[in-house]
Amino acid sequence: MGETTRIKQADWVIAWDDQAERHIFLRQADVVFSGDSITHVGAGHDGDADVEIDGGGLMVMPGLVDIHSHPGDEPKSKGLFEETGSPLFHNTGLIEYMPLVRGDLETCNAGLEFALCELLKSGCTTICDLSGAREGWLDILAVSGIRAYAAPMFRSARWYTPNGHELCYEWTEDGGRQAFDEALAVVNAAEAHPCGRLKGMISPSQVDTCTPELLKRSAAAARERGIPWTLHASQSVVEFREMQRRHGRTPIEWLDDLGLLGPDKIIAHAIFLDHHPWLQWPQWSDLERLGDSGAAIAHCPSNFVRRGILLQDFASYRDAGVTIGIGTDTFPHNMIDEMRWAVTMAKVATADVHSIGAGDVLEAATVGGARALGRDDLGRLAPGAKADLVLIDLAHPSMQPLRDPLRSLMFSALERPVRDVYVDGRLVVKDGEVLTLDHRAAGERLNAGQKRALEGVAERDWAGRGADEAFPLSLEVGP
């Protein structure tokens, strides 16, 4: 069964109440795990323990579940994309700007290591990594100690713009079939990886860049393997308009017509549903379709609110029965920061401070993500769940004054008081430092890689702009 560890009389524990199906606070409670599983949560554990941790001054909480992230690609864009968007493409940066900055293998692997350190330090114990398949990817995920779903992306077409206002697609001759076969090989390797913490996920890239045949074939492969399937959809106004032009249907309607909504499906972002005010759409059914189907959405607020884009709105999706999980999507890869964006912007979207609360977003970032992945053993502190847990230093100055530790963490402290993190019962963060990867060294390699990536911006930009023109600094450089 493995070594037994007891965290004794923790001041606060965020425990899972099976009867009420919600998280609750416990005071002066024990959390015990043996090997990779939790065996006891509550007062008065009388059994033996090989390791005992004094829980005084600590809060124990479940590990966070990130269901949508691009850790190999996004970190190199720091300092470039925070305030970049195309007004003629309704503020999205996907079409005009993202293709300009391409990372080589070393840059992507450095970005992955850097992002994994950020995630672990923010209490994230499970990540869904949507990336392009590349050498070393699975090995880095395994070495990090995190629980990971490897989701190699594939598609039938790529976006491009010849003039800064027209969206064009370059389609592959085989409809993306070869890329899909290559992705399946990576998924199979992840499922067979000896570390035991890697899983596979099927991830066609975007609803508008995949043929219906590729989408249906990939969904069938996911069902056959019993693994999740995820797709970017309803993430921009231009995508919504393009799908309406092609099919006379919203992206969600079209997916529903193809039988591609359901409890084993995760729709990434799902912001531009037919009720979104930017669309001025005459009929509204997308939200009801999502809720009725049992599909989940990956809500990643920070990447969109930087461009003035809001989900409309968290409470409405929840009330419609949609499973909501949280993803980091872009830098920083900080799940607690993403939770703060989610709860704050939901209040802005509704103009109602009471529309959702910290507990609602914690649920999305834990059991919501776990449900989306078909797991009932993640995102909760309960006997039988995986020993994925986070110890918060309640004495940290950022947590003071300490009345409600969850609110203090989410609204004020963020990752700063995260002390220790366990995945499968293994200590991977100790005293705020990652034990498995070198965060600082990864950052140095990432910085060098970004400089290499910026050298080719002018060649890829439709207007021939160099990096300084395409991505101007936030302040002018003086003489």
C-alpha positions in Angstrom: 0.0 0.0 0.0 3.0 2.3 0.5 4.0 4.7 3.2 1.3 6.3 5.3 1.4 10.1 5.9 -0.9 11.9 8.4 -1.4 15.6 8.4 -2.5 16.0 12.0 -5.0 18.6 13.1 -4.8 21.0 10.2 -6.3 24.3 11.1 -8.5 24.2 8.0 -9.3 21.4 5.5 -11.3 21.8 2.3 -13.0 18.4 2.4 -15.5 16.8 0.1 -19.0 16.1 1.5 -20.3 13.1 -0.4 -23.9 13.6 0.8 -24.2 17.2 -0.1 -21.9 16.8 -3.1 -19.9 19.9 -2.3 -16.7 21.1 -0.7 -16.9 22.1 3.0 -14.5 23.5 5.6 -13.3 21.3 8.4 -11.5 22.7 11.4 -8.7 20.8 13.3 -9.0 17.8 11.0 -6.6 15.0 10.0 -5.9 14.1 6.4 -4.2 10.7 5.9 -3.0 9.1 2.7 -1.2 5.8 2.0 0.6 5.3 -1.3 -1.3 7.2 -3.9 -4.7 7.3 -2.2 -6.4 9.2 0.6 -7.6 7.0 3.4 -9.1 9.4 6.0 -10.3 13.0 6.1 -11.8 14.2 9.4 -11.2 14.3 13.1 -9.6 11.7 15.3 -7.5 9.4 13.1 -6.3 6.6 15.3 -4.2 4.5 13.0 -0.5 4.4 12.6 1.5 6.7 10.3 5.0 6.5 8.9 5.2 10.2 8.5 3.4 12.8 10.6 3.0 16.5 9.6 1.9 19.1 12.1 -1.2 20.7 10.5 -1.0 23.7 12.8 -1.0 26.9 10.7 -1.9 24.9 7.5 -4.9 24.6 5.2 -5.1 21.4 3.2 -7.0 21.6 -0.1 -7.5 19.3 -3.1 -5.1 19.6 -6.0 -6.5 21.8 -8.8 -7.4 20.3 -12.2 -6.5 22.4 -15.3 -8.5 21.0 -18.3 -7.1 23.3 -21.0 -3.6 24.5 -21.4 -0.9 25.0 -24.0 2.3 25.0 -21.9 4.7 24.3 -24.7 3.5 27.1 -26.9 2.2 29.9 -24.8 5.1 30.9 -22.4 7.3 32.2 -25.2 4.6 34.8 -25.9 5.0 36.6 -22.6 5.6 40.3 -23.2 4.1 40.0 -26.7 0.4 39.0 -26.6 -1.0 40.6 -23.5 -2.4 43.6 -25.3 -2.3 42.3 -28.9 -5.5 41.8 -30.9 -7.0 42.5 -34.3 -10.0 44.9 -34.1 -11.0 43.8 -37.7 -11.2 40.2 -36.3 -13.2 41.3 -33.3 -10.1 41.5 -31.0 -9.0 37.9 -31.4 -5.2 37.4 -31.8 -5.6 33.9 -33.2 -5.5 34.7 -36.9 -3.1 37.7 -37.4 -0.7 37.5 -34.5 -0.3 34.0 -33.1 1.2 32.5 -36.2 4.0 35.1 -36.1 5.9 33.6 -33.2 7.0 30.0 -33.7 9.1 28.2 -31.2 11.7 25.6 -32.1 12.0 22.3 -30.1 14.2 23.7 -27.4 12.0 26.7 -26.9 8.8 24.6 -26.6 10.4 22.1 -24.2 11.8 25.0 -22.1 8.3 26.6 -22.1 6.8 23.3 -21.0 9.1 23.0 -18.1 8.6 26.6 -17.1 4.8 26.4 -17.3 4.8 23.1 -15.3 6.7 24.8 -12.5 4.2 27.6 -12.5 1.3 25.2 -12.4 2.7 23.1 -9.6 3.5 26.2 -7.5 -0.1 27.3 -7.9 -1.4 24.0 -6.5 -2.3 22.4 -9.9 -1.9 18.6 -9.8 -3.6 17.6 -13.0 -3.1 19.3 -16.4 -4.5 18.7 -19.9 -1.7 19.6 -22.2 -2.9 20.6 -25.7 0.2 20.8 -27.8 1.8 19.8 -31.0 3.5 16.4 -30.7 7.3 16.7 -30.3 10.3 14.9 -29.1 10.7 14.8 -25.3 7.2 16.0 -24.5 5.9 12.9 -22.6 9.2 12.5 -20.8 9.1 16.0 -19.4 5.5 15.6 -18.3 6.5 12.4 -16.5 9.6 13.8 -14.8 7.7 16.8 -13.5 5.6 14.6 -11.3 2.3 16.2 -12.4 -0.7 14.2 -13.5 -1.1 14.9 -17.2 -3.4 14.3 -20.1 -1.4 14.5 -23.3 -3.6 15.9 -26.1 -1.6 16.1 -29.3 -3.5 18.5 -31.6 -4.2 17.9 -35.3 -6.3 19.6 -37.9 -7.3 19.7 -41.6 -6.4 23.4 -42.3 -4.5 26.3 -40.9 -5.7 30.0 -40.7 -4.0 32.9 -42.4 -4.8 36.4 -43.5 -3.4 38.0 -46.6 -4.4 41.6 -45.6 -5.3 41.9 -41.9 -9.0 41.7 -42.4 -9.8 38.5 -44.5 -9.8 35.1 -42.9 -8.5 32.3 -45.2 -7.9 28.6 -44.7 -5.2 26.4 -46.3 -6.5 22.9 -46.3 -4.4 19.7 -46.4 -5.0 17.2 -49.2 -5.7 14.3 -46.9 -8.0 16.3 -44.6 -5.7 15.9 -41.6 -5.8 12.1 -41.5 -2.0 11.7 -41.3 -1.7 14.2 -38.5 -4.5 12.4 -36.6 -2.7 9.0 -37.0 0.4 10.6 -35.6 -1.5 12.0 -32.7 -3.0 8.6 -31.9 0.5 7.1 -31.7 1.4 9.8 -29.0 -1.9 9.1 -27.2 -1.1 5.4 -27.1 2.4 6.1 -25.8 1.0 8.3 -23.0 -1.5 5.6 -22.0 1.4 3.1 -21.8 4.0 5.3 -20.1 5.6 3.5 -17.1 5.1 6.5 -14.8 1.4 5.7 -14.5 0.4 9.4 -14.3 0.0 10.1 -18.0 -3.2 9.7 -19.9 -4.2 10.5 -23.5 -6.8 12.9 -24.8 -8.1 13.3 -28.4 -7.8 16.9 -29.5 -8.8 18.0 -32.9 -7.7 21.6 -32.9 -10.6 23.9 -33.9 -14.2 23.5 -35.1 -13.5 25.6 -38.2 -10.1 23.9 -39.1 -11.3 20.3 -39.1 -13.5 18.4 -41.6 -16.6 16.7 -40.3 -15.0 13.4 -41.2 -12.0 14.1 -39.1 -14.1 15.2 -36.1 -16.3 12.1 -36.3 -13.3 9.8 -36.7 -11.5 11.3 -33.8 -14.6 11.1 -31.5 -15.0 7.5 -32.4 -11.3 6.8 -31.4 -11.9 8.6 -28.1 -14.9 6.5 -27.3 -13.1 3.3 -28.3 -10.3 4.1 -25.9 -12.6 5.5 -23.1 -10.6 8.8 -23.0 -11.7 12.5 -23.2 -12.2 14.4 -26.5 -11.8 18.2 -26.6 -12.2 20.8 -29.3 -11.9 24.6 -29.5 -15.3 26.0 -30.5 -17.2 29.2 -30.2 -14.0 31.0 -29.3 -14.2 34.0 -31.7 -16.8 36.0 -33.6 -15.0 35.3 -36.9 -15.2 31.5 -36.3 -18.9 31.8 -35.4 -19.6 33.8 -38.6 -17.5 31.4 -40.7 -19.5 28.3 -39.5 -22.7 30.1 -40.1 -21.5 30.9 -43.7 -20.6 27.3 -44.4 -23.5 25.5 -42.7 -26.2 28.0 -41.8 -25.7 26.7 -38.2 -23.9 28.0 -35.1 -20.7 26.0 -34.2 -22.7 24.4 -31.3 -25.6 23.5 -33.5 -23.3 22.0 -36.1 -21.5 19.9 -33.5 -24.9 18.8 -32.1 -26.0 17.8 -35.6 -22.9 15.7 -36.0 -23.5 14.0 -32.6 -20.4 15.6 -31.2 -21.8 16.9 -27.9 -22.0 14.7 -24.9 -20.7 14.0 -21.4 -17.4 12.7 -22.8 -16.8 16.0 -24.7 -15.0 19.2 -23.6 -15.7 22.3 -25.6 -12.8 24.8 -25.1 -14.0 28.3 -24.4 -17.6 28.2 -25.7 -17.8 32.0 -25.2 -19.5 33.0 -28.5 -22.8 31.1 -28.1 -25.8 32.5 -29.9 -26.9 34.5 -26.9 -23.6 36.5 -26.7 -24.4 40.2 -27.2 -21.6 40.7 -29.8 -23.3 38.4 -32.2 -26.8 39.9 -32.2 -28.2 36.5 -33.1 -32.0 36.2 -33.5 -32.5 32.7 -32.0 -30.9 31.3 -28.8 -30.5 27.6 -28.3 -26.7 26.9 -27.8 -26.7 27.0 -24.1 -29.6 24.7 -23.8 -28.0 22.3 -26.2 -24.8 22.2 -24.2 -26.6 21.7 -20.9 -28.9 18.9 -22.3 -26.0 17.1 -23.9 -23.9 16.8 -20.7 -20.9 18.3 -22.5 -18.4 20.3 -20.4 -16.7 23.6 -21.2 -13.1 24.7 -20.4 -13.4 28.2 -19.1 -10.1 30.2 -19.5 -11.0 33.8 -18.6 -7.6 35.6 -18.5 -6.6 35.1 -22.1 -9.9 36.6 -23.3 -10.5 39.4 -20.8 -7.2 40.9 -21.8 -8.9 41.5 -25.2 -12.2 42.8 -23.7 -14.0 39.5 -24.2 -16.3 38.0 -21.5 -18.1 34.8 -21.0 -21.8 35.6 -20.8 -21.9 34.3 -18.0 -20.6 31.6 -15.6 -23.8 31.5 -13.6 -26.0 31.1 -16.7 -23.9 28.2 -17.9 -24.0 26.5 -14.5 -27.7 27.0 -14.2 -28.2 25.5 -17.6 -26.5 22.3 -16.3 -23.2 22.8 -18.2 -20.2 21.2 -16.4 -17.6 24.0 -16.1 -13.9 23.3 -15.7 -11.1 25.9 -15.5 -8.1 26.0 -17.8 -5.0 28.3 -17.8 -4.8 28.4 -21.7 -2.0 31.0 -21.6 0.7 32.5 -19.4 1.0 32.8 -16.5 0.2 29.1 -15.9 -1.3 29.9 -12.5 -4.5 28.2 -11.6 -5.3 30.3 -8.6 -4.9 33.5 -10.7 -7.2 32.0 -13.3 -9.8 31.3 -10.5 -9.6 34.9 -9.4 -10.2 36.1 -13.0 -13.2 33.7 -13.3 -15.0 34.8 -10.1 -14.3 38.5 -10.7 -15.3 38.7 -14.3 -18.4 36.6 -13.7 -19.5 39.4 -11.3 -18.7 42.0 -14.0 -20.6 40.1 -16.7 -23.8 40.0 -14.5 -23.3 43.3 -12.7 -24.2 41.1 -9.6 -21.7 40.5 -6.8 -23.7 37.5 -5.7 -24.0 35.7 -9.1 -21.2 33.3 -8.2 -18.7 33.0 -5.3 -15.3 31.7 -4.5 -16.8 28.3 -3.7 -18.4 28.0 -7.1 -15.1 28.6 -8.9 -13.2 26.2 -6.6 -15.7 23.6 -7.5 -15.1 24.3 -11.2 -11.3 24.1 -10.7 -11.5 20.8 -8.9 -14.5 18.5 -9.2 -15.8 20.3 -12.3 -12.6 19.5 -14.2 -12.5 16.0 -12.8 -16.1 15.4 -14.0 -15.2 16.7 -17.5 -12.4 14.1 -17.5 -14.7 11.3 -16.3 -12.9 11.1 -13.0 -14.4 10.8 -9.5 -11.1 10.4 -7.8 -9.6 13.8 -8.5 -10.3 17.3 -7.2 -11.6 16.2 -3.8 -10.3 15.3 -0.4 -12.2 12.1 0.5 -11.3 8.5 1.2 -10.6 6.7 -2.1 -9.6 9.8 -4.0 -6.1 10.2 -5.3 -3.6 11.7 -2.9 -3.3 15.0 -4.9 -3.3 17.7 -2.3 -2.0 21.2 -1.5 -0.7 22.6 1.8 -1.3 26.3 2.3 0.8 28.3 4.8 -1.8 30.3 6.7 0.9 32.4 8.5 2.0 33.9 5.2 1.6 37.6 5.2 -0.6 37.5 2.1 -3.2 35.5 4.0 -3.6 38.0 6.8 -6.0 38.7 8.3 -7.3 35.1 8.3 -11.0 34.9 8.5 -11.9 33.0 5.3 -8.8 31.2 4.0 -10.3 30.4 0.6 -11.2 34.0 -0.1 -7.8 35.2 1.2 -6.1 32.7 -1.2 -8.2 33.4 -4.3 -8.6 37.2 -4.0 -5.4 38.2 -2.3 -2.6 35.7 -1.9 -2.7 33.7 -5.1 0.2 31.2 -5.3 2.4 32.9 -2.7 1.4 30.8 0.4 1.4 27.5 -1.5 3.9 25.5 0.7 3.8 21.8 -0.3 2.1 19.9 -3.2 1.6 16.2 -3.4 0.7 14.2 -6.6 -0.2 10.5 -6.1 1.2 10.9 -2.6 4.6 12.1 -3.8 6.0 15.4 -2.7 6.7 17.5 -5.8 6.7 21.0 -4.3 8.4 21.7 -0.9 8.5 25.0 0.8 7.3 26.7 -2.4 10.0 25.2 -4.7 9.5 22.5 -7.3 11.6 19.5 -6.6 11.5 17.8 -10.0 12.3 20.7 -12.5 14.6 23.7 -12.5 12.3 26.7 -12.9 15.1 29.3 -13.2 17.1 27.3 -15.8 13.9 26.7 -17.8 13.3 30.5 -17.8 16.7 31.2 -19.1 16.3 28.8 -22.0 12.8 30.2 -22.7 14.2 33.7 -22.9 16.8 32.7 -25.4 14.2 30.8 -27.4 11.9 33.8 -27.6 14.7 35.9 -29.0 15.2 33.3 -31.7 11.4 33.1 -32.5 11.2 36.9 -32.9 13.8 36.9 -35.7 11.4 35.5 -38.2 8.3 37.7 -37.5 8.6 40.0 -40.5 8.8 36.9 -42.9 5.5 35.6 -41.6 3.5 38.8 -41.2 1.2 39.8 -44.0 2.4 43.4 -43.8 6.1 42.6 -43.3 6.2 44.1 -39.8 9.1 43.2 -37.6 8.7 42.2 -34.0 9.0 45.7 -32.6 6.2 47.0 -34.8 4.0 44.0 -34.5 4.5 43.8 -30.7 5.4 47.3 -29.5 6.7 47.8 -26.0 4.2 49.2 -23.4 6.4 52.3 -23.0 8.6 54.2 -25.4 12.3 53.7 -24.9 14.0 57.0 -24.1 17.2 58.4 -25.4 
